[in-house]
Amino acid sequence: MKEKNPSPTDATVTGFDIKRRRILQGLGAASLSGLPGLSFAQQFPTAKVNTTKLAVTDSEVVVGQLHSASGTMAISETGSIQAEQLAIDQINAMGGVLGRKIRVIKEDGASDWPTFAEKSRKLLVNDHVAAVFGCWTSASRKAVLPIFEKENGLLYYPTFYEGLEQSKNVIYTGQEATQQIIYGLDWGAKEKKAKTFFLAGSDYIWPRTSMKIARKHIENFQKGKVVGEEYYPLGNTNFNSLINKIKVAKPDCIFAAVVGGSNVAFYKQLKAAGITGDKQFLLTLSVTEDEMLGVGGENFNGFYSSMKYFQTLENENNKKFVAAFKEKYGPKSVIGDVTQAGYLGPWLWKAAVEKAGSFDVDKVVAASPDIELKTAPEGYVKVHKNHHLWSKSRIAQGQPDGTFKVVAESPSLIEPNPFPAGYQ
């Protein structure tokens, strides 16, 4: 699909967009230099755009952020916090959503799943937020999901994950298994001639379910062999036993789903044991530019990641995004896959709210399918009726300086399929 270079906020033009443009054109120079947001908000009175008692006034709409700002997952989730805030700041600079500025209530899940559940209940029941941008691990998402469904909240979830889930109350802006796991394994079998695999991950829902899917694909579809499978507690820093088992098994591919701060110890210990990218094919589902800050390019050099986004992508959308991110957070800041997916959340929510002409969750959800974001840093995304995104898949190789070199890309957008036949 050929990409154009629209403004940073270009989304599918709807009847609402045309109406908005006519309203703005009719305000006149004095209004545009004065209170355009207020004038615009008056076209959509609060009583009509908020019938479910959300935290929406004539001038403000309140949303929540729920990520791990502390604990072992902070290394991965800090980027999402930053990217979501950047998107919200940019939206506010444009006049907000339905003429209302966005105010954010930030909560720290602290890498603890019961805390995520507690904080999600606070945001929905006490704060009455219109939407929440948050979670990273599948464990945190599973912990909050019953609350979002019971209270009819709306969560924008930015992380690649195992699939096997679909909820009316969640928009999944990361990849699901068919877009990341299966694409990555097929690339490894074709390009690296991998036939034997050692599966390694952190011990919670996402790695275990992802490896279950990977094993079925390797054994049933690729006719390959799994020669080892190991899991270690979240936050674990001693991988000597795992490395010894890998050395004995001698797999063609180490397929890894170690997450958070554990990645730092894992890759440093691999290098210390002589397992390096020039000798061993390793494909991970969980190292992005965010984790690379701790891992170090010298320890990951030559290994591969399967993601949909890398900071080094060459397109005009991404150049603008990277420049804005670094201007706000400093020239040494980096952007990983989940960071970019986090950035998509507020924009997709804004587009759905404006298409619906309402902040009411049911109306926003109904308006979400087929929303397009042609200015996504990854290039282009579209919301599927199953609440996942049509996205491209990519493979990139780690470089000594901590960046990634993209070596493969799906020729077209991959349709999301959270319940693939034969993998459940």
Backbone torsions as a table, in degrees:
resi	resn	phi	psi	omega
1	MET	NA	124.5	-176.9
2	LYS	-74.1	133.2	-178.2
3	GLU	-98.3	140.8	173.7
4	LYS	-103.1	-178.7	-177.7
5	ASN	-117.9	72.6	-178.2
6	PRO	-81.6	-177.7	176.9
7	SER	-67.8	161.1	-175.7
8	PRO	-63.0	-2.5	-177.3
9	THR	-122.7	13.0	-175.3
10	ASP	-67.6	122.1	172.7
11	ALA	-131.9	176.2	-179.4
12	THR	-54.4	133.1	179.4
13	VAL	-77.7	122.7	179.0
14	THR	-112.2	174.5	175.3
15	GLY	-58.8	-34.3	178.1
16	PHE	-64.2	-42.0	-179.5
17	ASP	-60.1	-42.8	-179.9
18	ILE	-62.7	-43.6	178.8
19	LYS	-61.6	-40.8	-179.5
20	ARG	-63.2	-43.5	-178.4
21	ARG	-63.2	-40.2	178.6
22	ARG	-64.4	-38.9	178.2
23	ILE	-62.2	-47.9	-178.0
24	LEU	-65.0	-38.7	179.5
25	GLN	-65.1	-29.2	-177.1
26	GLY	-87.5	-3.5	-177.2
27	LEU	-73.4	-30.2	-179.0
28	GLY	87.1	162.0	-174.7
29	ALA	-61.4	-39.4	-177.9
30	ALA	-63.8	-43.6	-179.8
31	SER	-66.9	-40.4	-177.9
32	LEU	-64.4	-31.4	179.5
33	SER	-89.7	-6.5	-178.1
34	GLY	-106.5	-91.6	-173.5
35	LEU	-127.4	62.4	-179.3
36	PRO	-63.4	-35.1	-179.4
37	GLY	-62.8	-43.0	179.3
38	LEU	-65.0	-44.1	179.8
39	SER	-61.0	-41.6	-179.8
40	PHE	-66.5	-42.7	-179.8
41	ALA	-61.2	-32.6	-179.1
42	GLN	-65.9	-22.9	177.3
43	GLN	-73.8	-16.9	-179.3
44	PHE	-131.4	77.0	-176.0
45	PRO	-57.9	144.8	-174.8
46	THR	-55.4	-38.1	-178.8
47	ALA	-60.4	-26.4	-178.9
48	LYS	-93.7	-32.4	-175.8
49	VAL	-93.3	-2.3	-178.9
50	ASN	-145.0	87.0	-177.9
51	THR	-101.5	5.0	-175.8
52	THR	-120.7	21.8	173.0
53	LYS	63.2	39.1	173.1
54	LEU	-78.6	169.1	-179.6
55	ALA	-80.7	73.9	-179.2
56	VAL	-130.1	128.4	175.0
57	THR	-118.4	-172.2	178.3
58	ASP	-67.5	-20.2	-174.8
59	SER	-123.4	-7.0	-170.7
60	GLU	-146.3	146.5	170.1
61	VAL	-129.8	134.5	-175.9
62	VAL	-103.1	131.7	175.3
63	VAL	-124.6	166.9	179.0
64	GLY	-114.6	152.7	169.3
65	GLN	-122.8	130.7	-177.0
66	LEU	-136.8	93.2	-179.9
67	HIS	-135.4	172.3	174.4
68	SER	-86.7	103.0	174.5
69	ALA	-88.6	-5.6	178.9
70	SER	-143.6	166.2	-179.2
71	GLY	87.7	-175.7	-172.0
72	THR	-64.8	-23.6	-178.3
73	MET	-88.1	-4.8	-178.4
74	ALA	-61.3	-31.3	179.3
75	ILE	-60.5	-30.6	-179.3
76	SER	-94.1	-33.4	-171.1
77	GLU	-91.2	-15.7	-179.6
78	THR	-58.6	-40.2	179.5
79	GLY	-61.2	-38.2	178.5
80	SER	-65.1	-42.5	177.5
81	ILE	-57.4	-45.8	-177.9
82	GLN	-66.1	-45.2	-176.0
83	ALA	-67.7	-39.9	177.8
84	GLU	-63.4	-40.1	178.5
85	GLN	-66.5	-38.8	177.1
86	LEU	-60.0	-46.6	179.2
87	ALA	-60.5	-43.7	-179.6
88	ILE	-63.9	-41.3	177.4
89	ASP	-61.9	-41.8	179.6
90	GLN	-66.5	-40.9	178.1
91	ILE	-64.0	-42.4	178.6
92	ASN	-63.4	-37.0	179.3
93	ALA	-64.8	-23.8	178.0
94	MET	-85.9	-7.8	-177.5
95	GLY	116.5	-0.9	176.0
96	GLY	88.3	-151.9	-177.9
97	VAL	-120.6	123.5	-173.7
98	LEU	51.8	38.2	177.6
99	GLY	75.9	11.1	-178.2
100	ARG	-117.1	133.4	177.1
101	LYS	-73.5	147.4	-179.5
102	ILE	-90.8	128.6	171.2
103	ARG	-111.8	137.1	-174.6
104	VAL	-108.5	132.3	168.1
105	ILE	-103.9	117.2	-176.4
106	LYS	-97.3	131.8	175.9
107	GLU	-127.0	144.3	-178.1
108	ASP	-103.0	114.3	175.8
109	GLY	-74.4	-14.1	171.0
110	ALA	57.0	30.3	178.3
111	SER	58.3	27.9	-176.4
112	ASP	-131.3	118.8	-170.5
113	TRP	-66.6	-40.1	174.9
114	PRO	-61.0	-32.6	177.4
115	THR	-66.6	-39.8	176.3
116	PHE	-58.3	-44.5	-179.4
117	ALA	-62.1	-45.1	-179.9
118	GLU	-61.3	-45.4	-177.5
119	LYS	-69.7	-34.9	178.6
120	SER	-65.5	-39.4	178.1
121	ARG	-63.4	-41.0	177.7
122	LYS	-59.9	-47.4	-177.4
123	LEU	-62.1	-40.0	-176.0
124	LEU	-83.2	-43.3	-173.4
125	VAL	-87.0	-42.9	-177.1
126	ASN	-89.0	-43.8	-174.1
127	ASP	-92.1	-17.7	177.4
128	HIS	55.9	41.1	-177.0
129	VAL	-66.1	151.0	-177.5
130	ALA	-78.5	-25.7	177.9
131	ALA	-161.8	160.0	176.6
132	VAL	-127.5	134.1	174.1
133	PHE	-109.2	114.3	-174.4
134	GLY	179.0	-176.0	-175.1
135	CYS	72.9	162.9	175.9
136	TRP	-141.5	-63.0	-179.5
137	THR	-72.1	154.8	174.4
138	SER	-65.7	-29.8	178.1
139	ALA	-62.7	-41.2	178.6
140	SER	-69.6	-39.5	178.9
141	ARG	-64.0	-44.0	178.9
142	LYS	-63.8	-32.1	-179.3
143	ALA	-69.5	-34.8	-176.7
144	VAL	-93.3	-19.6	-173.3
145	LEU	-55.2	-46.6	179.8
146	PRO	-60.1	-31.0	-179.2
147	ILE	-73.0	-43.2	178.2
148	PHE	-63.0	-38.5	-179.2
149	GLU	-72.5	-38.3	179.5
150	LYS	-68.8	-42.5	-175.9
151	GLU	-92.1	0.7	-179.2
152	ASN	56.4	49.1	174.2
153	GLY	-91.1	173.7	-179.0
154	LEU	-127.5	117.9	-178.2
155	LEU	-110.6	131.4	170.1
156	TYR	-103.4	110.5	-172.7
157	TYR	-104.0	121.1	-168.4
158	PRO	-97.9	1.7	-169.9
159	THR	-99.4	141.0	166.6
160	PHE	-54.7	142.1	-175.9
161	TYR	-153.6	-178.7	-169.9
162	GLU	-79.3	-6.3	-175.5
163	GLY	75.0	-150.9	179.6
164	LEU	60.3	30.4	178.2
165	GLU	-153.3	145.9	173.1
166	GLN	-155.4	126.4	-178.8
167	SER	-134.7	141.6	174.8
168	LYS	-59.2	-27.8	-172.3
169	ASN	-97.3	9.7	-179.8
170	VAL	-132.1	134.8	168.2
171	ILE	-109.2	118.9	-174.9
172	TYR	-96.0	108.8	-175.0
173	THR	-95.9	-2.7	174.0
174	GLY	-97.0	-174.3	179.3
175	GLN	-83.4	152.1	167.7
176	GLU	-104.8	-179.1	-166.2
177	ALA	-57.3	-42.4	-176.5
178	THR	-66.0	-26.0	-178.0
179	GLN	-86.9	-17.6	-176.3
180	GLN	-121.6	-56.9	-175.0
181	ILE	-68.6	-55.8	-175.7
182	ILE	-66.5	-41.5	177.1
183	TYR	-60.1	-44.7	-178.8
184	GLY	-64.6	-44.0	179.4
185	LEU	-64.7	-40.9	178.8
186	ASP	-63.7	-38.9	177.7
187	TRP	-64.2	-43.7	-179.7
188	GLY	-62.6	-39.3	179.6
189	ALA	-68.5	-38.6	-177.2
190	LYS	-78.4	-49.6	-172.1
191	GLU	-87.4	-29.1	-177.7
192	LYS	-110.9	1.2	178.6
193	LYS	56.5	31.3	-178.9
194	ALA	-71.9	128.7	178.3
195	LYS	-123.9	-22.7	177.8
196	THR	-119.2	139.8	-171.6
197	PHE	-134.3	139.8	171.8
198	PHE	-112.1	120.4	-176.8
199	LEU	-97.1	128.4	-178.5
200	ALA	-139.7	135.5	-179.4
201	GLY	-158.7	172.2	172.3
202	SER	-75.5	158.5	-170.4
203	ASP	-96.6	81.4	170.5
204	TYR	-159.6	-170.6	-167.9
205	ILE	-55.9	-54.4	-172.2
206	TRP	-60.5	-53.0	-179.5
207	PRO	-61.3	-42.6	-177.6
208	ARG	-65.9	-43.1	179.2
209	THR	-70.1	-38.7	178.0
210	SER	-61.7	-41.2	179.9
211	MET	-72.8	-28.1	173.7
212	LYS	-63.7	-44.0	177.4
213	ILE	-65.3	-43.4	-179.9
214	ALA	-61.3	-44.7	-179.8
215	ARG	-60.6	-44.6	-179.9
216	LYS	-62.6	-39.0	179.9
217	HIS	-68.6	-43.5	-179.8
218	ILE	-62.5	-48.9	-173.4
219	GLU	-80.7	-41.2	-172.7
220	ASN	-91.2	-29.2	-174.9
221	PHE	-109.5	-38.5	179.5
222	GLN	-92.1	-14.2	-176.7
223	LYS	59.2	34.5	175.9
224	GLY	-95.2	-165.0	-175.9
225	LYS	-138.7	135.0	173.0
226	VAL	-92.7	118.0	-175.6
227	VAL	-101.4	1.0	177.4
228	GLY	-177.0	150.4	178.6
229	GLU	-151.9	119.6	-174.8
230	GLU	-138.0	147.2	177.9
231	TYR	-133.0	146.3	-178.1
232	TYR	-134.3	148.6	-175.6
233	PRO	-56.5	147.7	175.6
234	LEU	-59.0	127.5	-177.3
235	GLY	92.9	-2.6	179.3
236	ASN	-59.8	141.9	-179.2
237	THR	-125.7	7.2	178.9
238	ASN	-120.6	108.0	-177.4
239	PHE	-114.8	20.6	-177.9
240	ASN	-62.3	-41.1	179.0
241	SER	-63.1	-44.3	178.4
242	LEU	-60.7	-45.6	-178.0
243	ILE	-62.8	-38.7	177.5
244	ASN	-63.7	-40.0	178.5
245	LYS	-66.3	-37.7	177.5
246	ILE	-64.3	-41.9	179.6
247	LYS	-61.9	-39.1	179.9
248	VAL	-69.9	-41.2	-175.6
249	ALA	-73.6	-31.2	-179.5
250	LYS	51.3	59.5	-178.5
251	PRO	-75.0	154.1	171.5
252	ASP	-66.4	-32.9	-176.7
253	CYS	-140.2	131.3	165.9
254	ILE	-90.6	118.0	-179.6
255	PHE	-106.3	110.1	-165.9
256	ALA	-114.2	141.8	173.9
257	ALA	-139.4	46.2	173.6
258	VAL	-81.0	134.1	-172.3
259	VAL	-121.3	165.5	174.1
260	GLY	60.9	-147.2	-176.8
261	GLY	-64.0	-20.7	178.6
262	SER	-60.5	-25.9	179.5
263	ASN	-59.1	-34.5	-178.3
264	VAL	-60.3	-51.0	180.0
265	ALA	-67.1	-40.7	-176.7
266	PHE	-57.9	-51.5	-174.9
267	TYR	-77.1	-30.6	174.8
268	LYS	-66.4	-40.5	-179.1
269	GLN	-73.0	-32.6	174.5
270	LEU	-60.6	-47.3	-179.1
271	LYS	-63.7	-42.0	180.0
272	ALA	-62.0	-28.1	-179.7
273	ALA	-89.2	2.9	177.8
274	GLY	85.8	10.0	177.3
275	ILE	-94.8	98.5	-174.2
276	THR	-125.7	166.2	-174.9
277	GLY	-62.9	-23.0	179.1
278	ASP	-82.0	-10.0	-178.3
279	LYS	-116.9	-26.9	-171.5
280	GLN	-133.3	131.4	173.6
281	PHE	-80.2	118.8	176.7
282	LEU	-127.3	130.5	177.2
283	LEU	-123.7	122.9	-177.8
284	THR	-114.2	153.9	175.3
285	LEU	-102.9	2.7	-166.3
286	SER	-142.3	20.7	172.7
287	VAL	-118.3	115.9	176.0
288	THR	-117.3	-174.5	177.7
289	GLU	-59.3	-30.3	179.1
290	ASP	-62.4	-50.7	179.6
291	GLU	-67.3	-30.9	-177.2
292	MET	-61.7	-25.5	177.0
293	LEU	-58.6	-37.4	178.9
294	GLY	-89.5	-37.2	-177.5
295	VAL	-67.1	-44.3	-177.1
296	GLY	89.6	129.5	-178.9
297	GLY	-58.4	-32.1	-179.0
298	GLU	-66.5	-24.2	-179.5
299	ASN	-91.7	-22.0	-178.4
300	PHE	-105.3	-6.0	-175.4
301	ASN	-50.2	125.1	177.3
302	GLY	92.5	-17.1	175.8
303	PHE	-80.6	169.9	-174.0
304	TYR	-125.3	149.9	174.1
305	SER	-123.0	142.8	174.6
306	SER	-106.5	111.1	-177.4
307	MET	-144.8	176.4	172.6
308	LYS	-102.5	-15.0	-177.1
309	TYR	-137.0	140.1	169.8
310	PHE	-135.6	146.4	-175.9
311	GLN	-58.6	-26.9	-175.7
312	THR	-83.1	4.3	179.6
313	LEU	-56.1	136.3	-178.1
314	GLU	-98.6	92.2	169.5
315	ASN	-155.5	159.2	-174.0
316	GLU	-65.0	-36.9	178.0
317	ASN	-57.1	-47.1	-176.4
318	ASN	-68.9	-37.5	178.6
319	LYS	-59.0	-42.8	179.1
320	LYS	-66.9	-41.5	-180.0
321	PHE	-64.2	-48.8	-179.3
322	VAL	-61.0	-42.6	-179.8
323	ALA	-62.9	-43.4	179.9
324	ALA	-66.8	-40.3	-179.9
325	PHE	-63.5	-45.8	-178.5
326	LYS	-70.7	-31.0	176.0
327	GLU	-65.1	-37.1	-177.6
328	LYS	-81.9	-38.7	-171.4
329	TYR	-113.6	3.9	174.9
330	GLY	105.9	150.5	-176.0
331	PRO	-64.5	-21.1	-179.6
332	LYS	-91.9	-2.1	179.1
333	SER	-69.4	151.5	-178.7
334	VAL	-126.4	162.6	-175.9
335	ILE	-128.5	120.8	178.1
336	GLY	-105.3	-179.3	-175.8
337	ASP	-57.5	-49.2	-176.9
338	VAL	-71.9	-29.8	175.5
339	THR	-60.0	-47.3	179.4
340	GLN	-64.9	-42.2	179.3
341	ALA	-64.3	-32.9	175.1
342	GLY	-64.3	-39.0	179.0
343	TYR	-61.1	-32.6	-178.3
344	LEU	-67.7	-31.9	-172.8
345	GLY	-53.3	-57.8	-179.1
346	PRO	-60.2	-35.5	179.4
347	TRP	-68.0	-42.7	178.6
348	LEU	-66.1	-38.1	177.0
349	TRP	-64.1	-46.9	178.2
350	LYS	-56.3	-47.2	-178.4
351	ALA	-62.5	-40.2	-179.5
352	ALA	-70.2	-41.5	177.8
353	VAL	-60.0	-45.0	-177.2
354	GLU	-71.7	-32.9	174.7
355	LYS	-66.2	-39.5	-179.9
356	ALA	-77.5	-25.0	-173.9
357	GLY	67.1	29.1	-175.4
358	SER	-162.0	153.2	173.3
359	PHE	-93.5	-8.8	-178.7
360	ASP	-56.4	130.5	-174.1
361	VAL	-57.1	-46.8	-178.0
362	ASP	-60.0	-38.2	-179.8
363	LYS	-73.1	-37.6	178.0
364	VAL	-66.2	-42.5	178.0
365	VAL	-61.3	-44.9	-179.0
366	ALA	-63.5	-29.9	-178.1
367	ALA	-84.9	-11.4	-171.1
368	SER	-71.5	-42.5	-179.3
369	PRO	-55.9	137.0	179.7
370	ASP	76.7	1.6	171.3
371	ILE	-61.5	131.3	177.4
372	GLU	-111.3	146.0	171.6
373	LEU	-126.8	99.1	-175.4
374	LYS	-79.7	-8.5	179.7
375	THR	-107.5	17.3	175.9
376	ALA	-59.0	137.2	178.2
377	PRO	-55.7	-31.1	178.2
378	GLU	-74.0	-10.9	175.6
379	GLY	129.9	-56.6	-176.7
380	TYR	-171.4	137.1	174.2
381	VAL	-139.3	158.4	178.5
382	LYS	-144.9	137.6	-178.9
383	VAL	-80.1	125.1	177.4
384	HIS	-82.8	159.6	177.7
385	LYS	-63.4	-18.2	176.5
386	ASN	-88.3	10.0	174.1
387	HIS	75.9	8.3	171.6
388	HIS	-101.6	172.7	-177.2
389	LEU	-106.1	139.6	164.1
390	TRP	-68.4	124.0	-179.4
391	SER	-147.3	160.5	170.3
392	LYS	-83.4	158.8	174.2
393	SER	-113.7	148.6	-176.6
394	ARG	-142.7	153.0	172.6
395	ILE	-120.5	135.5	178.4
396	ALA	-137.2	150.2	-179.3
397	GLN	-102.8	134.3	178.3
398	GLY	-67.1	141.2	-179.3
399	GLN	-111.7	159.4	-177.1
400	PRO	-59.0	-28.1	-178.1
401	ASP	-86.8	6.1	177.5
402	GLY	90.2	3.2	176.0
403	THR	-94.4	178.8	178.5
404	PHE	-123.8	142.4	174.9
405	LYS	-108.3	115.8	-179.5
406	VAL	-70.0	125.3	-177.6
407	VAL	-114.9	-12.5	179.8
408	ALA	-154.0	148.3	-179.9
409	GLU	-149.7	136.8	177.5
410	SER	-62.3	141.6	-176.0
411	PRO	-65.6	-21.5	-179.8
412	SER	-148.6	174.8	176.2
413	LEU	-62.3	140.7	177.7
414	ILE	-99.2	125.5	179.3
415	GLU	-67.9	130.1	179.7
416	PRO	-68.8	138.1	179.8
417	ASN	-140.8	84.4	-175.0
418	PRO	-68.3	-11.8	179.2
419	PHE	-127.8	66.3	-177.5
420	PRO	-68.0	136.8	-179.2
421	ALA	-65.1	136.0	177.0
422	GLY	89.6	2.2	-177.1
423	TYR	-119.1	-3.4	-174.5
424	GLN	-91.9	NA	NA
